[in-house]
Amino acid sequence: MIFSLVIGIGLARWAASERGGAVAVFSILYVGAIFFWAWSGPRLLYPVLPSLYFALLLGVEALSPKRLRPAALGLAVAVLLVASAYKVAVIDDNRLHTGDLQARTAWLRANTDPSESVVAEARQVNFLYGGRATVSYPLPPLSATELDNYLTSSGAAYLLVAPEIKWQAACAPTYSSLTSALLPQISQLGVEGRLQLVHRSQPDLIMIYRIAR
């Protein structure tokens, strides 16, 4: 809280200056936007971290008595260096927080033709790691018949069911609301033979179905 206050004072001082004001205003707008719109952790501050560090130093300078400013700025720089070094030293694998994104499409890469496409929720991620063209999930509500018609008309050969991609303190795979809404229809199409389960990884909540033509 104290650091936020000092940084806020520094940003205000920076924004009011003739030099660098635009950078400070951008930093303020960026932090405000992600805080109120899409905040999911301090990692989202990385793009403006240098600006925030500089604003912290400006805030320390503004709040320190004139005779103590050199010592206060030196201490602030030392704290930033130690904190940064510690952060680098304890950095861990992203897979501990998001799961192994390659595992979602590993079977597809090894067992399908590159020309075959896949119906999947996270299109960009699955295309990147799977190397297969992807088609978006349909939006519910819809019946099993409507899902069957969608899958057939999509021209895709496979349907990928996988956990939602999100940053967590410790990854615990769960399906998104969209995937959860489609699971009953997917199960019904499996019973009817319209979908054939060709791969399943229970711990990762990954299922891949072959779409009947």
C-alpha positions as CSV (number, residue, x, y, z in Angstrom):
1,M,0.0,0.0,0.0
2,I,2.8,2.4,0.9
3,F,4.7,1.6,-2.3
4,S,1.5,2.2,-4.3
5,L,1.1,5.6,-2.7
6,V,4.7,6.6,-3.4
7,I,4.4,5.4,-7.0
8,G,1.2,7.3,-7.4
9,I,2.8,10.5,-6.2
10,G,5.7,9.9,-8.5
11,L,3.4,9.3,-11.5
12,A,1.5,12.4,-10.8
13,R,4.7,14.4,-10.5
14,W,6.0,12.9,-13.7
15,A,2.7,13.5,-15.6
16,A,2.8,17.1,-14.7
17,S,6.4,17.6,-15.9
18,E,7.3,18.8,-19.4
19,R,9.4,15.7,-20.2
20,G,8.1,12.2,-20.0
21,G,4.6,13.3,-19.2
22,A,3.1,11.1,-22.0
23,V,4.9,8.0,-20.7
24,A,3.5,8.7,-17.2
25,V,0.0,9.2,-18.5
26,F,0.2,6.0,-20.5
27,S,1.4,4.1,-17.4
28,I,-1.5,5.5,-15.3
29,L,-4.1,4.6,-18.0
30,Y,-2.6,1.1,-18.5
31,V,-2.5,0.3,-14.8
32,G,-6.1,1.6,-14.3
33,A,-7.4,-0.4,-17.3
34,I,-5.9,-3.8,-16.3
35,F,-6.9,-3.2,-12.6
36,F,-10.5,-2.6,-13.4
37,W,-10.9,-4.8,-16.5
38,A,-8.6,-7.8,-16.6
39,W,-6.5,-7.9,-13.4
40,S,-5.1,-11.4,-12.9
41,G,-1.9,-10.8,-11.1
42,P,1.2,-8.5,-10.9
43,R,2.7,-10.1,-14.1
44,L,0.4,-7.8,-16.1
45,L,2.5,-4.9,-14.9
46,Y,5.6,-6.1,-16.7
47,P,5.1,-3.8,-19.8
48,V,5.2,-0.7,-17.6
49,L,7.5,-1.9,-14.8
50,P,10.4,0.4,-15.7
51,S,8.1,3.3,-15.6
52,L,6.7,2.3,-12.2
53,Y,10.3,1.9,-10.9
54,F,11.1,5.4,-12.1
55,A,7.9,6.8,-10.6
56,L,8.8,5.2,-7.3
57,L,12.1,7.0,-7.3
58,L,10.3,10.3,-8.2
59,G,7.9,9.7,-5.3
60,V,10.7,9.0,-2.9
61,E,12.5,12.2,-4.0
62,A,9.3,14.2,-3.6
63,L,8.6,12.9,0.0
64,S,12.2,13.0,1.3
65,P,13.7,16.1,3.1
66,K,16.2,17.8,0.8
67,R,19.2,16.9,2.9
68,L,18.2,13.2,3.0
69,R,17.3,12.8,-0.7
70,P,20.6,11.2,-1.8
71,A,20.4,8.6,1.0
72,A,16.7,7.9,0.4
73,L,17.2,7.5,-3.4
74,G,20.2,5.2,-2.8
75,L,18.2,3.1,-0.4
76,A,15.3,2.9,-2.8
77,V,17.6,1.8,-5.7
78,A,19.1,-0.8,-3.4
79,V,15.7,-2.1,-2.5
80,L,14.7,-2.4,-6.1
81,L,17.9,-4.2,-7.1
82,V,17.5,-6.7,-4.2
83,A,13.8,-7.3,-5.0
84,S,14.5,-7.8,-8.7
85,A,17.4,-10.2,-8.0
86,Y,15.2,-12.2,-5.6
87,K,12.4,-12.3,-8.1
88,V,14.7,-13.7,-10.8
89,A,16.2,-16.2,-8.4
90,V,12.8,-17.7,-7.4
91,I,11.1,-17.6,-10.8
92,D,9.4,-20.9,-11.5
93,D,8.1,-22.8,-14.5
94,N,4.9,-21.3,-16.1
95,R,3.6,-24.8,-16.4
96,L,3.1,-24.9,-12.7
97,H,0.5,-22.1,-13.1
98,T,-1.1,-22.8,-16.5
99,G,-0.5,-26.5,-17.0
100,D,1.5,-27.9,-19.9
101,L,0.0,-26.2,-23.0
102,Q,1.9,-28.6,-25.3
103,A,0.1,-31.6,-23.8
104,R,-3.2,-30.5,-25.2
105,T,-2.1,-31.1,-28.8
106,A,0.8,-33.6,-28.4
107,W,-1.4,-36.5,-29.5
108,L,-2.7,-34.6,-32.5
109,R,0.9,-33.7,-33.6
110,A,2.0,-37.3,-33.4
111,N,-1.0,-39.1,-34.8
112,T,-2.8,-36.9,-37.3
113,D,-2.2,-35.4,-40.7
114,P,-1.1,-31.7,-40.7
115,S,-3.8,-30.9,-43.1
116,E,-6.6,-32.1,-40.7
117,S,-8.3,-29.3,-38.7
118,V,-9.5,-29.4,-35.1
119,V,-12.5,-27.9,-33.3
120,A,-11.1,-26.4,-30.1
121,E,-11.9,-23.6,-27.6
122,A,-8.5,-21.9,-27.4
123,R,-7.9,-21.6,-31.1
124,Q,-4.7,-19.6,-31.1
125,V,-2.9,-21.6,-28.4
126,N,-3.9,-24.9,-29.9
127,F,-2.8,-23.8,-33.4
128,L,0.5,-22.6,-32.0
129,Y,1.3,-25.8,-30.2
130,G,-0.5,-28.3,-32.4
131,G,0.3,-27.0,-35.8
132,R,-3.2,-27.8,-37.0
133,A,-5.9,-25.4,-38.3
134,T,-8.5,-24.8,-35.6
135,V,-12.2,-24.0,-35.6
136,S,-13.9,-22.3,-32.7
137,Y,-16.4,-24.0,-30.4
138,P,-20.1,-23.2,-31.1
139,L,-21.9,-21.0,-28.5
140,P,-24.5,-22.7,-26.3
141,P,-27.3,-23.4,-25.8
142,L,-27.6,-26.0,-28.5
143,S,-28.8,-29.6,-28.7
144,A,-26.7,-32.6,-29.5
145,T,-28.1,-32.6,-33.0
146,E,-27.1,-29.0,-33.5
147,L,-23.6,-29.6,-32.2
148,D,-23.4,-32.6,-34.6
149,N,-24.4,-30.4,-37.5
150,Y,-21.9,-27.8,-36.5
151,L,-19.0,-30.2,-36.2
152,T,-19.9,-31.8,-39.6
153,S,-20.2,-28.5,-41.4
154,S,-17.0,-27.2,-39.9
155,G,-15.0,-29.7,-42.0
156,A,-12.8,-30.5,-39.0
157,A,-11.6,-34.0,-38.4
158,Y,-11.2,-33.8,-34.6
159,L,-12.7,-32.3,-31.5
160,L,-10.4,-31.3,-28.7
161,V,-11.7,-31.0,-25.1
162,A,-9.2,-29.4,-22.7
163,P,-9.1,-27.3,-19.5
164,E,-9.5,-23.6,-19.5
165,I,-6.2,-21.7,-20.0
166,K,-5.8,-19.4,-17.0
167,W,-3.0,-18.3,-14.6
168,Q,-3.3,-19.9,-11.2
169,A,-1.1,-19.9,-8.1
170,A,-1.0,-23.7,-8.5
171,C,-2.5,-25.2,-11.6
172,A,-5.7,-27.2,-10.9
173,P,-7.2,-28.1,-14.3
174,T,-10.9,-27.2,-14.8
175,Y,-13.1,-26.8,-17.8
176,S,-14.4,-23.4,-18.8
177,S,-18.1,-22.6,-18.6
178,L,-18.3,-23.0,-22.4
179,T,-16.7,-26.4,-22.4
180,S,-18.8,-27.5,-19.4
181,A,-22.0,-26.5,-21.2
182,L,-21.0,-28.6,-24.2
183,L,-19.9,-31.8,-22.3
184,P,-23.4,-33.4,-22.1
185,Q,-23.9,-33.0,-25.9
186,I,-20.4,-34.3,-26.6
187,S,-21.1,-37.3,-24.4
188,Q,-24.4,-38.0,-26.1
189,L,-22.7,-37.8,-29.6
190,G,-20.1,-40.3,-28.3
191,V,-22.8,-42.8,-27.3
192,E,-24.5,-42.3,-30.7
193,G,-21.2,-43.0,-32.5
194,R,-21.0,-39.5,-34.0
195,L,-17.9,-38.9,-32.0
196,Q,-15.2,-41.5,-31.4
197,L,-12.8,-41.0,-28.4
198,V,-9.3,-41.6,-29.7
199,H,-7.2,-40.1,-26.9
200,R,-7.8,-39.3,-23.2
201,S,-5.5,-38.0,-20.5
202,Q,-7.5,-38.1,-17.3
203,P,-5.1,-36.1,-15.0
204,D,-5.0,-33.3,-17.6
205,L,-8.7,-33.4,-18.4
206,I,-7.8,-33.8,-22.1
207,M,-10.1,-35.7,-24.5
208,I,-9.8,-35.9,-28.3
209,Y,-12.6,-37.2,-30.5
210,R,-12.7,-38.2,-34.1
211,I,-15.6,-36.6,-35.8
212,A,-17.7,-39.0,-37.9
213,R,-18.3,-37.9,-41.5
